[in-house]
Structure formats: C-alpha cells, structure tokens
Amino acid sequence: MKWTDTYAIAAALYDKFPDVDPLTVRFTDLRRWVLELDGFSDVPERSGEKILEAIQSAWIEEAE
C-alpha cells in the first residue's frame, strides 16, 4: 500500500482497530498506525495533512 491507497488503508485500519472511533484519532497517531500496517511500503515523508484527512474520512465511511 502507498499513501494514495486511502480506501485500502482505511479498511486495514478498521480491521486492526475495530473499537477505535476514527473521529477521535490524532493525525500523529494515524500516521504512525498507517506506517505500522502490514503491507504498507511508502516513504513516511510523503504523508501530509490532506492525505491523512482523506484516510480518516475513508476510515469513517468504513466504520459506518
């Protein structure tokens, strides 16, 4: 997975953290959790606020 794979990342986060409300996650934690996902292989410096917002939004959709 790369940073641009927002829906795949969101699904993986939902599977790994089923009891976490994505609305309560700080971007610093979100970034760290994405970097720790199995199958994630992108450069950490490529993440930014817009990418993290997109991942969070997709995670919210996945949780609903």
N, C-alpha and C positions, 0 to 999 in steps of 0.2 A: 504494500500500500504506500501511496505517496500522499502528501498534504492535500492534493486536489481530489482525492478519493473520499470526499466528505461523507457520502452515504455508507460506504463500506466501513469507514472509521466509526461512524455513529452506531452502526449495527454491532460492531465489535465492542464498543464501549457499553452499549446496552446489555450485551451478553455478559460482559465482565463485571459490570456494576449494576445489576438489576434493581437494587434497592436505593440507588442514588437518584435524587431529583436533579436533572441537568440544569435547571434554573438556579440551583444553589452552588454550582461548581465555579470556582475562581479560574480565570484563564491560566494562571500559573500552574494550577493542579491539572487542568485539562491538557495543557501542553505536555506536561510530564507523563500523564497517563497515556496519551497518544504515542509518545516516544517509546513507552514500555510495551505497547501492544505487540503480540506475536504477528509477524508478517509485515510490520511497518519498517520501511527501509528508505527513508528520505533524510535529507540534510536538516538537522534541527533549526538552523538559521533561516530556513525558508518559511518558517511559520510566522504569522503576523496576526494582528488583531482581526482583520477581515476573515482570514482563514479560520481562526478559532471561533469567530461568531457563526460562520457557516456550519462548522462541525457541531457547535452547540445547538443551533437551530435544527439541524438534521436529527440530532440525538433527541431533542424534544419531540419531534414528529414520530420518531421510532418508539418513544416511550408511551405515546398516546395510542 
